[in-house]
């Protein structure tokens, strides 16, 4: 968990430098995520095994889902679709079935989402934050931080759930209203089906933006002193100009999760070949694969947050105010509450830990002057100083 391999630069750009804000694209964020994973492999692996895998092992096989409830909800949705003028085509049946399974599974697994899943997100964001600050990931500090931030983190997560439910409900109401209107006006069922497909495509883009905002909101509630609706507004303002990058990240994560879910459905739930003996090793393997995709998605959301901060002007203001040294943001928030991290010494008294200078969260490149995250290497380090070149070659 030692992050000493990252280059440490204390460059203070002169006013005459022509600084430009360089934001990461989706591929650069993925490379950055892999680099962070390599340097803090032990912390992320522990989070994967203890917090993410248990949720995936219950979520993938739908262990908590009552199939009778799913079938009942699917029938109701099919009746609603038929009364709205939609033809009961295979894709309509499959959509109703998938929506019912997702809704029932989300409701049944909500206690897991609000405990283990939320705690895993916080642990991943904390590890990424410590990596950028060149600090070791310490479990004791994380526990102290979570004791202070847990209530507001849960409060923010509940608001995120409300936003997602309202978004999905609005889509269903709007779809039924439009299809019913076309049906009353005398349009054919096929026309209603094409209209529903177009509405679904448009909603998918809107819903992807909502998910991006919600994921960024969770990161903001962990790293900044805002929560609830304020965190949602903050996330919406922060990702402006970076929405396309967020959409690509969401698309890649969705494809990966859907691919693993499909493999689990056809190779574990449904006996599609052989005598079923392969389920013994394919099931756990797919659970680990699914958990790994969830881990990478959470890490990319955290890196995306830092990238958006580097894109905004407030990053430069924070750099100038801090004089080039930063501390993990989560630890700074607890210090603001406690004035210090208090840990008992051998005599039983709580002592204050002295601060130290750390690597700037946002730095200026010595080669071209771009303001960027410390890991991101612009200009490929062509004219970097020797110690930077050494640190880059060790990656």
GUTI-575082 format. One line per field, with one value per residue (C-alpha): residue number from 1; y, x negated, z. Coordinates in nm, 4 decimals, always signed. Each point is the difference from the previous one (the first is absolute). Layout:
N
nr = NUM:... $
yy = Y:... $
xx = X:... $
zz = Z:... $
END
This chain:
395
nr = 1:2:3:4:5:6:7:8:9:10:11:12:13:14:15:16:17:18:19:20:21:22:23:24:25:26:27:28:29:30:31:32:33:34:35:36:37:38:39:40:41:42:43:44:45:46:47:48:49:50:51:52:53:54:55:56:57:58:59:60:61:62:63:64:65:66:67:68:69:70:71:72:73:74:75:76:77:78:79:80:81:82:83:84:85:86:87:88:89:90:91:92:93:94:95:96:97:98:99:100:101:102:103:104:105:106:107:108:109:110:111:112:113:114:115:116:117:118:119:120:121:122:123:124:125:126:127:128:129:130:131:132:133:134:135:136:137:138:139:140:141:142:143:144:145:146:147:148:149:150:151:152:153:154:155:156:157:158:159:160:161:162:163:164:165:166:167:168:169:170:171:172:173:174:175:176:177:178:179:180:181:182:183:184:185:186:187:188:189:190:191:192:193:194:195:196:197:198:199:200:201:202:203:204:205:206:207:208:209:210:211:212:213:214:215:216:217:218:219:220:221:222:223:224:225:226:227:228:229:230:231:232:233:234:235:236:237:238:239:240:241:242:243:244:245:246:247:248:249:250:251:252:253:254:255:256:257:258:259:260:261:262:263:264:265:266:267:268:269:270:271:272:273:274:275:276:277:278:279:280:281:282:283:284:285:286:287:288:289:290:291:292:293:294:295:296:297:298:299:300:301:302:303:304:305:306:307:308:309:310:311:312:313:314:315:316:317:318:319:320:321:322:323:324:325:326:327:328:329:330:331:332:333:334:335:336:337:338:339:340:341:342:343:344:345:346:347:348:349:350:351:352:353:354:355:356:357:358:359:360:361:362:363:364:365:366:367:368:369:370:371:372:373:374:375:376:377:378:379:380:381:382:383:384:385:386:387:388:389:390:391:392:393:394:395 $
yy = +0.0000:+0.2251:+0.2606:+0.1094:-0.0839:+0.3098:+0.3022:+0.2842:+0.3446:+0.3404:+0.2114:+0.3519:+0.1412:+0.3552:+0.2546:+0.0205:-0.3675:-0.0670:-0.2534:-0.1965:-0.2372:-0.3500:-0.2344:-0.3741:-0.1915:-0.3378:-0.2010:+0.2146:-0.0427:-0.3762:+0.0035:+0.2184:-0.2433:-0.2971:+0.1923:+0.0780:-0.3621:-0.1170:+0.2298:-0.0740:-0.3579:-0.1350:+0.2555:-0.0416:-0.3796:-0.0008:+0.2237:-0.2271:-0.3178:+0.1287:+0.2528:-0.0399:-0.3773:-0.0797:+0.2382:-0.1389:-0.3582:+0.0821:+0.2355:-0.2110:-0.3201:+0.2073:-0.1898:+0.2476:+0.0325:-0.1645:-0.1228:+0.0048:+0.3734:+0.0481:-0.1956:+0.1920:+0.3355:-0.1111:-0.0945:+0.3364:+0.1819:-0.2052:+0.0822:+0.3675:-0.0136:-0.1710:+0.2518:+0.2804:-0.1349:-0.1658:-0.3341:-0.2809:-0.0552:-0.2014:+0.3110:+0.1424:-0.3236:-0.0131:+0.3656:-0.0519:-0.3130:+0.1725:+0.3095:-0.2170:-0.1982:+0.3164:+0.1726:-0.2981:-0.0730:+0.3632:+0.0059:-0.3341:+0.0878:+0.3578:-0.0799:-0.1303:+0.3046:+0.2440:-0.1820:-0.2126:+0.1547:+0.3563:-0.0837:-0.1503:+0.3206:+0.2044:-0.2309:+0.0228:+0.3791:+0.0242:-0.2180:+0.2102:+0.3172:-0.1346:-0.1064:+0.3496:+0.1406:-0.2554:-0.1260:-0.3573:-0.1532:-0.0528:-0.1947:+0.1753:+0.3423:-0.1235:-0.1252:+0.3375:+0.1793:-0.2215:+0.0598:+0.3695:-0.0209:-0.3052:+0.1739:+0.2651:-0.2599:-0.2111:+0.3140:+0.0820:-0.3577:+0.0119:+0.3183:-0.1703:-0.2899:+0.2425:+0.1732:-0.3314:-0.1205:+0.3307:-0.0154:-0.3541:+0.0742:+0.3105:-0.2027:-0.2670:+0.2600:+0.1945:-0.3179:-0.1196:+0.3458:+0.0310:-0.3542:+0.0415:+0.3265:-0.1648:-0.2912:+0.2335:+0.1949:-0.3224:-0.0726:-0.3600:-0.2095:-0.0204:+0.3801:-0.0026:-0.2515:+0.2158:+0.3044:-0.1885:-0.1014:+0.3625:+0.1174:-0.2763:+0.1035:+0.3612:-0.0994:-0.2185:+0.3085:+0.1971:-0.2882:-0.0400:+0.3665:-0.0510:-0.2989:+0.2007:+0.2823:-0.2483:-0.1774:+0.3330:+0.1055:-0.2956:+0.0897:+0.3655:-0.0915:-0.1951:+0.2519:+0.3312:+0.1539:-0.0199:-0.2587:-0.0671:+0.2408:+0.2303:-0.2853:-0.0727:+0.3649:+0.0055:-0.3135:+0.1447:+0.3158:-0.1870:-0.2293:+0.2792:-0.0225:-0.3591:-0.1704:-0.1839:-0.1526:-0.1087:-0.1555:-0.2040:-0.1204:-0.0964:-0.1778:-0.2036:-0.0977:-0.0936:-0.2176:-0.1769:-0.0642:-0.1135:-0.2355:-0.1674:-0.0182:-0.1686:-0.2534:-0.0760:-0.0373:-0.2466:-0.1952:-0.0187:+0.0613:-0.1808:-0.3358:+0.0653:-0.2741:-0.2948:-0.1527:+0.3212:-0.0839:+0.3196:+0.2061:-0.0795:+0.2190:+0.2211:+0.1440:+0.1354:+0.1129:+0.2057:+0.1468:+0.1164:+0.1373:+0.1906:+0.1365:+0.1092:+0.1931:+0.1690:+0.0887:+0.1508:+0.1942:+0.1471:+0.0893:+0.1659:+0.2054:+0.1261:+0.0787:+0.1675:+0.2242:+0.1064:+0.0543:+0.2261:+0.1934:+0.0498:+0.1263:+0.2643:+0.3272:-0.0789:-0.2555:+0.2735:+0.2149:-0.2917:-0.0597:+0.3632:+0.0106:-0.3197:+0.1072:-0.3271:-0.2465:-0.1992:-0.2583:-0.2747:+0.1758:-0.2453:+0.0497:+0.3779:-0.0171:-0.1965:+0.2380:+0.2883:-0.1811:-0.1282:+0.2483:-0.3098:-0.3760:-0.1205:-0.3358:-0.1239:-0.0240:-0.2421:+0.2159:-0.0050:+0.3664:+0.1073:+0.1722:+0.2169:-0.1123:+0.2616:+0.0764:-0.0326:+0.1294:-0.2310:-0.0181:+0.2643:-0.1389:+0.2270:+0.0927:+0.1791:-0.2000:+0.1054:-0.0794:+0.1892:+0.1783:-0.1788:-0.0292:-0.3661:-0.2843:-0.1087:-0.3467:+0.1093:+0.0335:+0.2579:+0.0442:-0.3576:+0.1581:+0.1004:+0.2994:-0.0999:+0.0287:-0.3147:-0.0983:+0.0163:-0.2163:-0.2545:-0.0145:-0.0355:-0.2890:-0.1874:-0.0014 $
xx = +0.0000:-0.3022:+0.0397:-0.3600:-0.0326:+0.1845:-0.2027:+0.0003:-0.0161:+0.0201:+0.0043:+0.1331:+0.0895:-0.0966:+0.2674:-0.1450:+0.0686:+0.2879:+0.1973:+0.2798:+0.2299:-0.0436:+0.2851:-0.0259:+0.1955:+0.1531:-0.3037:-0.2397:+0.2250:-0.0097:-0.3803:-0.0134:+0.2284:-0.2208:-0.3068:+0.1643:+0.1098:-0.3568:-0.1455:+0.2657:+0.0749:+0.0211:+0.2584:+0.2214:-0.0250:+0.1061:+0.2958:+0.0907:-0.0009:+0.1603:+0.2557:+0.0755:-0.0074:+0.2619:+0.2472:-0.0722:+0.0376:+0.3536:+0.0947:-0.1012:+0.1932:+0.2968:-0.0050:+0.2314:+0.2452:+0.3417:+0.0766:+0.3738:-0.0168:-0.1989:+0.2558:+0.2906:-0.1630:-0.0852:+0.3633:+0.1190:-0.2475:+0.1055:+0.3655:-0.0898:-0.1937:+0.2880:+0.2543:-0.2281:+0.0097:-0.3410:-0.0230:-0.1309:-0.3101:-0.2943:-0.2009:+0.2980:+0.0320:-0.3739:-0.0068:+0.2846:-0.1681:-0.3381:+0.1541:+0.1903:-0.3110:-0.2050:+0.2653:+0.0593:-0.3726:-0.0801:+0.2705:-0.1068:-0.3723:+0.0453:-0.1353:-0.3177:-0.0257:+0.0324:-0.2584:-0.2670:+0.0273:-0.0066:-0.2876:-0.1945:+0.0464:-0.1288:-0.3004:-0.0863:+0.0303:-0.2111:-0.2715:-0.0031:-0.0163:-0.2949:-0.1758:+0.0167:-0.1313:-0.2804:+0.1391:+0.0269:+0.3467:+0.0550:+0.3064:+0.0136:+0.0221:+0.2677:+0.2090:-0.0325:+0.0983:+0.3029:+0.1204:+0.0172:+0.1320:+0.2252:+0.3289:-0.0353:-0.1221:+0.3121:+0.2125:-0.1542:+0.0450:+0.3699:+0.0352:-0.1759:+0.2457:+0.2919:-0.1335:-0.0404:+0.3489:+0.1569:-0.1842:+0.1191:+0.3548:+0.0141:-0.1161:+0.2680:+0.2755:-0.1149:-0.0261:+0.3463:+0.1480:-0.1543:+0.0919:+0.3543:+0.0369:-0.1135:+0.2378:+0.2968:-0.0860:+0.0212:-0.3649:-0.0989:-0.1669:-0.3187:-0.0202:+0.0355:-0.2828:-0.2346:+0.0941:-0.0735:-0.3423:-0.0863:+0.1171:-0.2041:-0.3149:+0.0446:+0.0630:-0.3116:-0.2146:+0.1814:-0.0240:-0.3726:-0.0524:+0.1991:-0.2158:-0.3174:+0.1244:+0.0998:-0.3374:-0.1813:+0.2335:-0.1101:-0.3664:+0.0682:+0.1825:-0.3098:-0.2670:+0.1781:+0.2009:+0.3351:+0.2760:+0.3515:+0.1488:-0.3020:-0.2273:+0.2281:-0.0141:-0.3759:-0.0429:+0.2158:-0.2120:-0.3297:+0.0484:+0.0977:-0.2262:-0.0926:+0.3334:-0.1273:-0.2851:+0.2450:+0.2300:-0.2876:-0.0957:+0.3616:+0.0265:-0.3156:+0.1042:+0.3511:-0.1328:-0.2377:+0.2648:+0.2566:-0.2518:-0.0820:+0.3700:+0.0721:-0.2768:+0.1329:+0.3533:-0.0889:-0.2836:+0.1104:+0.3747:+0.0872:-0.1638:-0.0996:-0.2631:-0.1603:+0.1156:-0.0213:-0.3281:-0.1577:+0.2324:-0.2259:-0.2799:+0.1795:+0.2403:-0.2653:-0.2164:+0.2842:+0.0793:-0.3622:+0.0101:+0.3202:-0.1490:-0.3140:+0.2056:+0.1867:-0.3350:-0.1368:+0.3238:-0.0181:-0.3668:+0.0692:+0.2783:-0.2510:-0.2633:+0.2705:+0.0779:-0.3644:-0.0176:+0.3052:-0.1569:-0.3181:+0.2167:+0.1676:-0.1549:+0.0398:-0.2795:-0.2529:+0.1356:-0.0370:-0.3560:-0.0994:+0.1641:-0.1703:-0.3438:-0.0562:+0.0617:+0.3140:+0.1357:+0.2542:+0.3338:+0.1820:-0.2577:+0.0212:+0.3762:-0.0460:-0.2739:+0.2425:+0.2412:-0.2494:-0.2877:-0.2189:+0.0066:+0.0007:-0.1536:-0.0846:-0.3695:-0.1637:+0.1020:+0.3664:+0.0113:+0.1067:-0.2716:+0.0125:-0.1853:-0.2065:+0.0725:-0.2494:-0.0251:+0.1336:+0.0143:+0.2315:+0.3316:-0.0151:-0.3438:-0.1492:-0.2026:-0.3639:-0.0077:+0.2965:+0.1589:+0.3343:+0.1877:+0.0836:+0.0136:-0.3429:+0.0170:+0.1060:-0.3031:+0.0453:-0.2717:-0.1034:-0.2558:-0.2174:-0.1609:+0.0674:-0.2698:-0.2068:+0.1778:+0.3343:-0.1347:-0.1187:+0.3394:+0.1746:-0.2158:+0.0809:+0.3732 $
zz = +0.0000:-0.0175:-0.2707:-0.0051:-0.3684:-0.1100:-0.1019:+0.2464:-0.1557:+0.1649:-0.3133:+0.0510:-0.3413:-0.0747:-0.0974:-0.3476:-0.0751:-0.2365:+0.2045:-0.1560:+0.1802:-0.1337:+0.0808:-0.0459:-0.2583:+0.0794:-0.1137:+0.2047:+0.3047:-0.0520:-0.0215:+0.3093:+0.1812:-0.0894:+0.1181:+0.3336:+0.0337:-0.0480:+0.2646:+0.2632:-0.0995:+0.3545:+0.1168:-0.3064:+0.0111:+0.3640:-0.0838:-0.2906:+0.2076:+0.3202:-0.1234:-0.3716:-0.0545:+0.2688:-0.1620:-0.3476:+0.1241:+0.1156:-0.2838:-0.3002:+0.0883:+0.1293:+0.3274:+0.1740:-0.2883:+0.0225:-0.3510:+0.0634:+0.0676:-0.3215:-0.2028:+0.1529:-0.0742:-0.3548:-0.0688:+0.1283:-0.2236:-0.3029:+0.0670:+0.0303:-0.3268:-0.1776:+0.1291:-0.1255:-0.3551:-0.0060:-0.1805:+0.2187:-0.2088:+0.1366:+0.0831:+0.1928:+0.1992:+0.0665:+0.1033:+0.2480:+0.1371:+0.0408:+0.1576:+0.2496:+0.0945:+0.0444:+0.2097:+0.2302:+0.0292:+0.0857:+0.2677:+0.1493:-0.0006:+0.1230:+0.3506:-0.1643:-0.2246:+0.2887:+0.2148:-0.1697:-0.3460:+0.1325:+0.2334:-0.2909:-0.2001:+0.2899:+0.0407:-0.3700:-0.0055:+0.3160:-0.1572:-0.3180:+0.2087:+0.2017:-0.3191:-0.1456:+0.3294:+0.0321:+0.3286:+0.1177:+0.0210:+0.3721:+0.1111:+0.3400:-0.1624:-0.2366:+0.2932:+0.1744:-0.3192:-0.0563:+0.3548:-0.0810:-0.3558:+0.0010:+0.0840:-0.2662:-0.2496:+0.0582:-0.0216:-0.3376:-0.1218:+0.0889:-0.2035:-0.2903:+0.0217:+0.0016:-0.3125:-0.1841:+0.0999:-0.1058:-0.3323:-0.0748:+0.1126:-0.2168:-0.2993:+0.0546:+0.0412:-0.3065:-0.2113:+0.0988:-0.0627:-0.3481:-0.1071:+0.1342:-0.1905:-0.3244:+0.0651:+0.0543:-0.3149:-0.2014:-0.0754:-0.0615:+0.2724:-0.2099:-0.0051:+0.3781:+0.0221:-0.2109:+0.2045:+0.3236:-0.1353:-0.0836:+0.3415:+0.1628:-0.1887:+0.1032:+0.3597:+0.0063:-0.0641:+0.2688:+0.2456:-0.0708:+0.0892:+0.3192:+0.0973:-0.0680:+0.2218:+0.2717:-0.0040:+0.0178:+0.2810:+0.2114:-0.0557:+0.0846:+0.3207:+0.1061:-0.0990:+0.0518:+0.2795:-0.1811:+0.0017:-0.1208:-0.2549:+0.0239:-0.1064:-0.2972:-0.1092:+0.0532:-0.2149:-0.2763:-0.0053:+0.0227:-0.3001:-0.2378:-0.3023:+0.0898:-0.0675:-0.3078:+0.2008:+0.2678:-0.2605:-0.1446:+0.3481:+0.0694:-0.3361:+0.0588:+0.3528:-0.1129:-0.2823:+0.2383:+0.2660:-0.2580:-0.1594:+0.3321:+0.0921:-0.3345:+0.0546:+0.3482:-0.1343:-0.2750:+0.1644:+0.3630:+0.0271:-0.3242:-0.0681:-0.3617:-0.0392:+0.1742:+0.3261:+0.2033:+0.1756:-0.1384:+0.2204:+0.2944:-0.1359:-0.2529:+0.2580:+0.2418:-0.2933:-0.1488:+0.3426:+0.0303:-0.3568:+0.0758:+0.3227:-0.1848:-0.2559:+0.2872:+0.1614:-0.3221:-0.0532:+0.3513:-0.0424:-0.3351:+0.1615:+0.2581:-0.2648:-0.2090:+0.2974:+0.0318:-0.3760:+0.0135:+0.2854:-0.2006:-0.2869:+0.2156:+0.1076:+0.3676:-0.0297:-0.0751:+0.2820:+0.2397:-0.1219:+0.0509:+0.3424:+0.1164:-0.1178:-0.1841:+0.2856:+0.0588:+0.2378:-0.0688:-0.0322:+0.2254:+0.2742:-0.0367:+0.0591:+0.3213:+0.1129:-0.0517:+0.2334:+0.2561:-0.0537:-0.0200:-0.0239:+0.3585:+0.0767:+0.3504:+0.0845:+0.2401:+0.2968:-0.0983:-0.1063:-0.3478:-0.1956:-0.3103:-0.3091:-0.1709:-0.3607:-0.2807:-0.3527:-0.2673:-0.3724:-0.1517:-0.1185:-0.3068:-0.1350:-0.2976:-0.2531:-0.0165:-0.3696:-0.1450:+0.2956:-0.0127:+0.3267:+0.0601:+0.2458:+0.1280:-0.1600:-0.3440:-0.2235:-0.2750:-0.2653:+0.0939:+0.2351:-0.2951:+0.1684:+0.3599:+0.2622:+0.0710:+0.3234:-0.1795:-0.2804:+0.2557:+0.1689:-0.3329:-0.1091:+0.3202:-0.0830 $
END
